[in-house]
């Protein structure tokens, strides 16, 4: 036996055995951390997978099939006019207002269609960071100054991070432009008018946005009326999508009708559980599209490809995140008092620790505000609070795993490092001025 080649498997087996042998089963903190991992994964599956991720997968699949590489290169490519590409990337993220995990399929879609690394990472950061509702909530709960600082920092970060990523990998981007241009020289013009494609994407994005419309702080008013009507609006958009599938994507009308038939009675039977008819609609759409030929079949194939790539990594990341940090108000392996003690004052360490902890924690949309309210009540400084607000919503351990699978380890490390370092610097500056 040649131990020069066998020592690695032996070391792996020994490490696995020792980990099991010394596993602290029975320890209250360890057992609680295991339960927190599953609690967080259960909550994530209930609140985010069906309403957030699944619509995002369908949008990403649509980008792969219905958006030409030439169009992506024109507006978001590495050679595109930066005065156009970066504002477009930032504005797109602002409109979507999604969390760090939901933006990943959309990022993967535009990146794989030829978007430049700079505009793509600007979009990746802008999606969860430039959330208008979260910024307004931050200003109302944590103070006007920190709300304005978060808004300015998030907008600036999305553009600066994108420009820095483009600068760091400029040689690779030039090669990518050449390869994509060479591969699209013979592309035919799209048969479908631009207004049809735009309407199709608007309906898909509308379903994603209204299905996840958050409850306003105060009942009544315009936003309260939108919240109360969100499922009616989502249903109307779904019917519009069904018409588009038949008229523009040439899907057989009988399959679309058969897919939609269970939805209406389920909505009537379970009026207080909209997740049930929504899930039935997703299953029906998937069955109809997967058995169709042409563009509809290609759309589902691309959607399923993104789902296979991203979902397992996200769920693994959520389990690890829950085990380490727990849910809001609950503890994992890392005691919450350690976090509170480390983010007091406005030192370099406090801001860096807040940025780093925020980057690895998972924040659902809007939950970062009440969490920070509790931390600031425990002595967290304003600088570290801003640092966490700028790094936390845009990153999480689950999102890092997926980003790595899309653009590689080195680029992911650089992107995460830029977010953490810039958030740290912004926290120090803001803390010194406050």
N, C-alpha and C positions, 0 to 999 in steps of 0.2 A: 504493500500500500504506500502510495506517495503522499506523505503528510504535507508536502508543500502545496498540494492542491486541495487537500481534505481539511485543512485547519479551519477554513472559513465556515463550512457546514458544522463542524464540531463546536466552534465558538458560538454560532447561532443557537445550536441546541442547548449548550450549557447556559447561555444567557436566558433562554426561554425557561429552562428548568429552574434556575435560581429565582427568576421573577415569580414563577408559580409557588416556589417553596417559601419565599418570604412575603407572599401576597398578604397584606394586612386585613384579611377577611375577619369580620367581627369588630374591628375598630369602628367606632361611631362615625368618625369623619369619613373614612373610606366608604363604608356602607351607604352613608348619606350621599356621597359624591356619585356613587353608582346610580342611586335612585334619581338624583338630580339630572344626570345624563339622559335617562329615559324620560323623565318628566319634560325636559326641554325638547327632546326629539318628538315626543307625543304632541306637545303644544305646537311645534313647528309644522308637523304633518297636518294638524287640524287647521291651523290659521294661515299657512303660507303656501303649501304645496299646490292645492287645488285652485285657489283663487289667484295666487301670484305667479307661481312658477309655471303652471300649465299654460295659461295664456301667453306668458313670455316665451315658452318653447314654440308655440304656434307662430308667434310673431317672428322669432328667430328663423324658423323654418321658411316662413314667407320671404324673409330677406334673402335667404340663400337661393330661392327659386325664382322670385318675381322681380328682384332688383338686379340689374345687370352690373357686371364689374365696371363697365365704363362709367356708369352713373356714380358708383361709389368712389371711383378714382377721381371723378370730376369734382366732387364736393368734399370728400374726406380722405382722398389719397395723399400719399407722402409728397407728391409733387403739386398738390392743389394749392391755391392761393391761401396762405395762412390767415389772412384777414377774413376769409370766408369760412374755411374749414373749422377753425377753433370756435368761433361764435356759433356755428351750426351744431357742433358737438355739444357745447355747453347748453344751448337752448333746448336741444332734444332731451337732455337729461332733466332739465328744469320742468318740462312739460310732463314727463313720465312720473317723476317724483316717486321712485321705487326704492326698495331697500337694497343693501349691498349684494344680496343673493339673487334677487329678481332681475337685476340689471345684467347678470352674467351671460344668460343666453343671448341677449340682445347685443352685448359686446362681442361675443363669439361670432354672431352672425355677420356683423359689419367687418370685423377683423379678417374673417376667412374669405370675405368677398373682395378684399383688396384694400381696405381702409389703411391709411398710414398709422404707424405706431403712435405718433403724437396725437392726432385727432381721436383715435380709438381710446387711448388712455384718458384723454380729456373727457370723453363721453363716459368712460368707466367710473371716473371720480365724480362727475357732475350728477349722474343719475341719482345716487342716494344722498349726496352731500348738499346739493342745491335744491332742497325740498322746501317749497314756499311755506307750506303749512307748518313744518317743523321749525322754520326760522321765526314765524309769527308766534308760535307757542313758546319758543325760547325767550323772545322779547317780553312776553306777558308774564311768564313764570319766573324767569331768572334775571330779568332786568333788560331795559331798552339797550343799554350799552353793549352787553354781551350778545344780544340779538343782532344788532348792526354789525358787530365784529365778526360774528359767524357768517352773516350774509356776504360781507366784503371778502372775508378770507376764503370762503367756499368758491365764489366766482373766480377770484384771482388764482387760487390753487389749481382749479381745473385747467386753466390755460397755461400757467407756468409749468405744472407737472408735465402736461402734454408736450410743451416746447422743449423741456429738458430731456424727456425720453427721446424725442426726435433728434436732439443734438447728440446725445450719448451714442445712439445707434444709427447715426447718419449714413455710415457706409453700407450697413445692411439694408437700410431703407432705399438707397439708390439701386441696389441689386433687386430688391423686391419690385420697385417701380418698373425696371426693365423687363423682369420676368412677366409681370402682370400685363404690361402693354403688349409684349410679344404674344401672349396667350389670348388677347382680346382683339388683335388686329383684324381677324376675320369674322368677328361677331356680327350677326345680323341685327337689324333694328328691331325693337320690340313691336309686336303686332298690336298689343293692347294700348289704347291711349293713356297718356299720363294721368288724366283725371280719374280713370277707372282704377288704376293702381293706387293712386292717392286715397281714393274713397275706401278701397279695400283695407288699406293699412289704418286709416282713420277709424274704421269700425272695429278692427282688432284692438287697437290701442284704447278706444273708448270702452270696450268690454273690460280690459285690464284695469283701467282707471276707476270706472264706476263700481265694479264689483268689489273694489277695495277702498271705497270712499269712507273716510274716517268720520266719526261722530264729532260735530262741532262743540266748542267749549260751552256755548250757550244755546239752548233750544230756541226754535223759531227762526225767523228771518230767511234770507235767500239760501244760505248754506245749510240751514236746518231742513228746508224744503227739499233741497237736492239730496240730502242724506236720507230723508224719508222716502224719496222716490227712486233711490238708486237701483233697486231691483226691477222696477218698472222700466227704467231707462236701459238697464242691462238686457232685459228681455226684448225691448224694441230693437236694440242693436243686434241681438242674436237673430231675430227674424230678418233684419236687413242682411246679415251675413248669409243666411240661408238663400235669400234671393240672389245674392252675388255669386254664390257657389253654383247655382243652376244656370244663370244667364251668362256669366263671364268665365267661370272655370269649367263649364261644360259638364258639371257633375249631374248624374241622372236624378231627375226630380223625385222619382219614387223612393230612391235611397235617402234623399234629404228629408222627405216627408216621414218615412219610416223611422229615421233617427230622431226626429222632433216629436213624434207621437207621444212617447212616455212623459215628456217634459211638462206639458200643460196639466195633465191630471195629477202629477206629483206635486206641482206647485200649488194646486188647489187642496190636495190632501195634507201637505206639510207647509202651510203658509208661514209658520214661524221658523222653519228650517230650510232656508233657501239653498244651503249647500247640497241638499239632496237633488232637487231638479237641476242645479248647475252641474253636478257630477254626472247626472244622466245625460245632459246635453254634451258634455265632453266625451263620454263613452260613445254616444251615438255619432258624433262628428268624427271621432277616430275610426269607428267601424266603417262609416260611409267613405271617408277619404282613403283609408288603407286598401279598400277593395276597388277603388276607382283607377282608371288609367289616365294618362296625360298629366297635366299640371297638378291636379288635385292629389293624385297618387305620389308625385314627386314632392309635393308640399308636406304630406304626412311622413314620407320617408326621411326628409330633412329634419322635421320636428322630432321624430323618434330618435334620430342620430344624436341630436343635442340632449335629449332626455337621458339616453343611455350614458353619455359622457359625463354629464353634470350631476345628476341626481345622487348617485352613490357617494361621490366626493362630498357633496353638501351634507348629506345625512351623517357621514362619518365625522365631518368637521363639527356638526352640531352636537354629536355625542361627546366628542372630546372637550368642546367648549363648555358644555353643561357639567361635565365631570370636574373640570378645573375651577370654574368660576360660579357654577350654579345659575339659577334663575334670579331675576330681580327679587330681593327680599329673602333669598335663600342662599346658603353657602355650599360651595364645592370643596375641593381639596385645598384651595387657597383661601385662608380666612379673610373675610371682608375687612376686618380691622387692620390688616396689613396694608390693604389698598388705601383706606382712609388715612392711616398714619403717613403713608408715602407721598400723598398729594397735597399736604399742607404747605402754606407759604408760596413763594414764587421762585424757588431755586431752580437751577438747571436740572437737577435730578428729579424734582417734583414734576416739572413740565415734561421731561422725557419719559418718566414713568407713566404719567397720564396718557401721553400719546401712544406709548407701546402697549399699555393695558387696553386702551380703547381700540387699537388696531386688531387685537386678538379676541376681544369680546364680541359677542353677537348682539346687535341691537336691532330689534324690530322697529319699523318706522314709528317715530314719535316717542318710543319708550325711553330714549336717552335723556329726555328732559326731566321726567320725575326721578330717574336714577340720579342725575346730577343734582337735583334739588335736595335729595337726601344726603349726598356726599358733601355738598356745600354747607348743609346744616351741621355736618360733623366736622367742619373746619377746612374743607377743600378751598384753595385759593382760586381767584377768578382767572388767573393765567392758566393753571392746569385744567380748569373747567373748559376754557376755550380750546385748549390743546386736545382734550378728549372729544369735544364736539366736532372738531375738524378731522380727526383721525378715525373716531369710532364708527359713525354711520357709513363711511366710505369703505371701510375694511372690516374683515372678520376672519377668523381662522377658516371657517368653511369657504369663504370667497377666495382666500389665498390658495387653497388646494385646487380650486377650479381654474383660477387665473394661471397657475403653473401648468395645468394640462393644456391650456390654450396657447400661451406664448412662451413657455419654457421657464426653467428655474432661474436663470440669470436675470432675465427681464423682470420676473416677479419680484425677486429680491431688490432690484434697483427701484422698482415702482413703490414697494412697501417702504423702503428706506427713505425715499423722497417724501412720501406722505408723513412719516413719523418725524423726520428732521424738520420739515417745514412747519408742521403743527407745533413742535417744540419751540421753534423760533418765534412763531406767532404768539404762543402762550407767554413766553418771556417778555415780549414787547408789550403785549396787552396788560400783563400783570404789573409791569413797571409804570404804565401810564394810568392805571386805575387807582 
